[in-house]
Amino acid sequence: MLPGNSSKNKNNRLGTITNGGKKSKHNNHDGNDEDHDDMNELLLQYNLEKMTEDEYDFNHCDIYPFASTLSKDFESLLDFDFEDVPDSDGASGDDDSGEDVKLNLCIYQINTSCEIPFLEFLMIRRQQQHHENKKVFEFPHFDYVSSKRTVLQQAEHYVSHTLATLEKQQDHNDNDNNDHNGDDKEENNNGITKFRGFFKHSSKKCDKQKQPNIYLFFQKYFKKLKHPYQLSKQNDVWWIVTSEIVNFKKVMYTDVDASVYELFIRNQEIMHLYDCKGRLLETPTVCYYGDQFQKIKYLAFFGLLKAPIKSSFGPFYVATNFLSSMKYACYTHDQKSFELYSGESITSGKHGKYKEGGVLRMVLFIGKMKAFLKDGPPDDSQISQELAKTDESIDKLMALRDSNGNWTEEYDTAYSGLYFVALQEGAVAVNTVEWFFKNYNHSAVISYHKMDTGDIPDKFDVDYTNYVLQ
């Protein structure tokens, strides 16, 4: 799991620095005053109306100190010790000055759309080598070519090209939604990107061709959009959050390249943000919310609704993992056909499969979490007791309920995992993964999606996993 994702009390959602406080120097920046001025140009202007000085301090400091440790010594940029790069069998290789150098572009932004900032990395979905039908997310990259242009000039060209592709992708999505205006396009064009430095990394597991890797870090100034973007299977440039890389190794159903995962595991400071008092910020988890697509589109624009009062953990906000969200993204809650007041059916078949399914992709700051287990004490609330009289699945899963919301007195989040319970006549009840959270400002929608429901089973099958975007 990622570090810094829990807290001890309501007023302290920040972790502490470990390893003897080795990041205490993070207020010092490399370079001269001009570099410092350029840095200030990238400093984030946080909306602190809902924060107190006791909780956060982001005024005039670099909250991403890892960038200050990166090298800017361009004379040594292409000097790489090939003996440190292993062969495919694990042995070190000999010096081979003719070997290509792979330049990876780590473009990141510090997203401030939530109450607590978090990191996003720009990644591209590409065809995986030796797998015709499989794509993976990886950093944009290119092989260095000796020319009149310097390495940095070549890298800046690729960064501009990648961001232009992203902007074109976003403009295309805006044109598909007639209720958007052009304000966001202007914001995209006003973005600022700055080179922050580089470091070298030789993979022990993934780089079987002994190709040295150099990672050039560029920070993109974050501008909050008025609405999250809809992303489809045609969109190959995405902003990816840290938990997708490290915890899940997937973005929805698409794998993150193993070399990216290894890079983060071996260099964990890449994913750490701090406030100006040197406190490690919590790293959010990625989560999802599924429903019929038109409702998902509404929620993406106007925000989540609270769960019904009869829900498992009370009338609070709820999210789940990707596969669990598909139960609600592609099927009605009771798995029965559904018609609008106009008589139009939004489902097909007899088991409530949506014609248009949708899902929100979100981040959630978990804070202090209470996990509910199947063998825990049963819920004694009147709501659950009444529901259990007519619903066998609720009766057998009473330990996974707290309908009065008593968990909110001491915790920020309630969690229940995936459980299966045998019912009468051979039926099986499925308790999907759920996070209930009480503070909406500790979450943010980062994209929304339409699911392809054409080829999925007519009835929800918990073992089915081949969900894809439309």
Secondary structure, DSSP 4 states (H G I P E B T S, - for coil): --SS---SBTTB-B----GGGTTTTTT--SS-HHHHHHHHHH------TT--TTT---TTS-S-GGGGGSB--GGGTT---GGGSB-TTSPBPPP-TTS--EEEEEEEEEE-SSSS-EEEEEEEEEEPTT-TT-EEEE--EEE---SSS-HHHHHHHHHHHHHHHHHHHHHHHHHT-TT--SHHHHHHHT--EEEEEEEEE--SSS-TT---EEEEEEEEPP---SSPEE--TT--EEEEEHHIIIIISEETTEEEPHHHHHHHHHSGGGG--B-TT-PBBPPPEEEEEEEEHHHHHHHHHH-PPPPPTTSTT-SSEEEB-HHHHHHHHSB-TTSS--B-TTS-B-EETTTTEESSEEEEEEEE---SEEEE-TTSPPP--HHHHHHHTT-HHHHHTGGG--TT-GGGGT-SEEEE--EEEE-GGG-EEEE--EEEES-GGGEEEEEEEEE--SSS-SS--TT-----B-
